[in-house]
Amino acid sequence: MTIERRAELLARADADRLRALAERCLDAASGALSRAVEVGTIRVQVREPVVGERFLLTDVLACRAEVARSGHVGWSVRLGSDRVTTLAAAVCDLEVASEGPLCSEVESLCERTARILAAERAAHWIELAPTEVRFEELDG
């Protein structure tokens, strides 16, 4: 699993499971907070599909955390203002980055999250399917 994919999944993981696993990671080894947990906004830009121009869609509230241990860094960004869960995600990221004893459990949580997200996405598309409009070209 890539660093980017792990960050994406930890950002979307169930908060209760994530915090519980982070507690266990902290019991196994200590880490230091590299930077204070911050809450702020992130600008979301999208590209208009026809012309290809970028425009600002909105600002979203997000929380960022970074922790370090033995030269390894773990970080996380999660939507919302939940500082504790964002810090927990950074601790779990650090566990994998430093190849800690609970590394496989963090990866299992990420894989479980990926399956849940895929199932939610599939259910959403099934719900939208009846609204699909298909156009046909007429030869004239």
N, C-alpha and C positions, 0 to 999 in steps of 0.2 A: 504494500500500500504506500502510495506517495505521501510526502509531507502535506501537500496541498489537500489531498483527499481526506487524510486523517483530520486536518484542521476543519474541513467542511463538516465531517461527521461528528466531531466533538462539539462543534457549534450548534448542531441540531439534535444531539443526544438528549435522552430523557434526563431532566434536571436531578431528580431524586437518585437515580442509578449513578449518574456522574458524580454527584457529591459523595455518595457512599464509597465509590471506588477511589476517589481522590483521598478520602480519609484513610483508607487502607494503604494507599501509596505513601502518604505522609508518615504513617506508622512504620513502614518498612525502611524509609530513609528520609532524611530532612533535606529541605531545599530553602533557598532564600528568595524573598521577593525582590526582583530586579528593579521593578518600576511600580509605583503605586497603581492600583487598579483604577482605571479611568472610565468615566461615562461621558459620552459626547455624541455628536452626530456624524454620519457619513453621507456624503452626497452620492446619490444613485443616478448615474448617467445611462442613457440608452441610445442606441443608434436607430434612427428612422430608416425603415427598410427600403423605401423607394429611392430617396436621394442619398441616403447614407450619412446624413448629418447627425452629429451627437447633440443631445439636449438634456438638460437637468430635469429628471422626472420628479424627484422628491429628496428630502433628507430623512434618514432613518436614525432612530436612537440605537446606540450600540455601546457595548462595554468591552474594554481591552485589558488583558492581564499578561504579565510576563514573569516567569520564575527561572532561577538558575541553580545548578548543582554540579560541582566538579567539572566546570568548563562546558556543560551542556545547558541549553536554553529550551524552555517550553513556553509556548504562548497561545493565546486564544482571543478570538473576537466573537462575541455572541450578540445577537439582536436583543434589544431591551436594556434594562438597567440592573439586572441581577448580578451584582458584583461577586457574590459567593460562588455561584455556579460558573461564572466566567473564570474565576480563579481556580476552581476545581478542574475545568477543562485544560487550563494551562499546566496544572500539576500532572494530569494524565498524559498530556503531550510530552512533558519532561520525562515521565516514566519510560515512555517508548524511546525518546531521543537518547536517554542515558542507558538504555537496555536494562532497566531495573527488573526486580523479581516479579513484578505484576504486569510486565509488558504484554504478555499474551492475553491477560484479562482486559486490558485497555483495547487491544486489537479486536477481541471478541465483542466488546461493547460497540466498537465502530462497525463491525460486520452486522451486528444485530440492528443497529440504527440504519444501515444501508438497506437491509431487507424491509424494515418498517417504512422507510421513505419510498422505496420502490413500490410497495403494496399500496401506499396512499396515492402515489402518482397514477398507478394503473386504475385504481378506483375512480379517481378524478376524471381520467380520460373516458372511462366507461360511462360516467355520468354525462359527459359532454357530447359523446358520440351522436345521440339523437338530434342534436342541434346543428350538426355539420351541414353545410350547404355545398352542393357540388354543381359546378357550372359546366355546361357543354358548349362547345363551339359549333355554330351552324355554318355549313359550307354554303356560300351564297353566290 
